[in-house]
Amino acid sequence: MLAALPFGLPSRLALALVAIALGWAEAAHAEKRVALVIGNDRYLNMPADRQLQKAVNDANTVAAAMKTLGFEVLIGTNLGRQAMIDKLAEFTARLEAGDTAAFFFAGHGVAIQGVNYLVPSDVPAVSEGAEARVRGASLAEPDIIAELQGKSVRVALLVIDACRDNPFPRAPGRSIGNTRGLADAKPARGVFTLYSAGIGQTALDRLSDKDAADNSVFTRIFAEQLLRPELHLGDLAVEVRERVAALALQASDGNGQPVPHEQTPAYYDQTLGGRIFLGRTPSGGSSATSAAPRPQAKTAALSPPRPEAAMRPQRPGAATERCARNGAETYCVSSVLPSQFGNSYGPENLFKQADGVAWVEGRQGHGVGEWITVEFDELRTVKAIELRIGYQKNADIFAKNGRVRQLRMMFSDGETMTLTPPDRPGAELYKLERPVKAYWIKFTIEGVYPGKTYSDTAISKLLVSSEPAR
């Protein structure tokens, strides 16, 4: 935790967990691809305003995409708890070590005491404070993950588009789950996690009452991007995030008036063994989950590999990243705004001593989902983070450009923390109450204070205080 910042496990509205890679040893049998797809629209004991319209369609759409990718698909719709358990058992019974597994769920979900639960169609009517009843009637996210890990599958892909809103009644006092979304479950080693909405956001079932699209805002984008063969899981998450965020801004009310909605999928990447390309259909014996080498830094070469390099968790990256060297650290960014007006906006500005410079992301939109990684030459103990949001050249430029409102940190061991800086110039120093040992840190923009003139988001400084780990 950070001494200067109150935070814990944040709530999320729509959970989409994507991908567990559990090793890359040669399989002793021909790899199978098996998927379980579930969609629940009808909830027997919930009122009409808690019924969903597109979850079953979402399941059918994803099932079709999985079949295109060569998966053997099991599908279930509007399943009660026992039927969901039976389907899960049938699914895992078909898996062997070295297989590729996929699990998709669309429907309601709820967080109780930091654990996410998928809600079956026959969940009983509940009242305030009845957490135990809901837990017993639902499927826990950790249990599903444990089932797949127990099968030692080569790759397990999980996508859960759940909880458009908390489906249970609330009262002024304590109530079941959270007002919005699911818990921010701690990433497990080997897991790639994609949430279909960010902290405190709701995931749209539809853009308006007149939205004729068959699928939810998240799933219509996810199913499309899943089939792109050039995207590994990291790039898939970025593409889905950007496109969902842009689409959600087109939401409107019952009168057709624009009501822009903020829905920005966020993700963790805890996979090992290289980049995973699920969009490549099996052919000629080649693997659909082949690993591609990570590109080298463009502006500065990395140090020669150290003996412990084989044990280092691989730093998340992208083919389009830009990197710069800062002593014993390498800064990489997901995008850079092209130089203009005599100014350059590369990653080196994040650690330059000069004032009036900044890294500015170069993607369309407000920069939500863009990222920075800081990789160390050796294992370091991280003690503090210094952050200067926005383009702090002067007050006018600061106001015109976007500033980071929420920045998620993910350490190489999977631990995560979230920074929520105030919207003001100057430096914010975040001291970690408990130092963290890490080979790298990934900083992902999850919320933005929009600029008055430009959609670009800037960070003037991002410095990591660390020392060699002992």
Secondary structure, DSSP 8 states (H G I E B T S, - for coil): -BTTB---S-EESSB-EEEEE------SS---EEEEEEE----TTS-GGG--SSHHHHHHHHHHHHHHTT-EEEEEES--HHHHHHHHHHHHHT--TT-EEEEEEEE-EEEETTEEEE--TT-----TT-HHHHHHHSEEHHHHHHHHHHTT-SEEEEEEEE-SS--S---SS--SS-SSSEE-----TTEEEEESS-BT----S-SSTT---SS-HHHHHHHHHHT-TT--HHHHHHHHHHHHHHHHTT-B-TTS-B-------EEEE---SS---TTS--BTTB-TT--------SSS------GGGGGS------TT-EEEEETTEEEEES-----BTTB---GGGGT-S-SS--EE--SSSS-TT-EEEEEEEEEEEEEEEEEEEB-TTSHHHHHHSEEEEEEEEEETTS-EEEE---SSSS-EEEEEEEEEEEEEEEEEEEEEE--SS---EEEEEEEEEEEE--
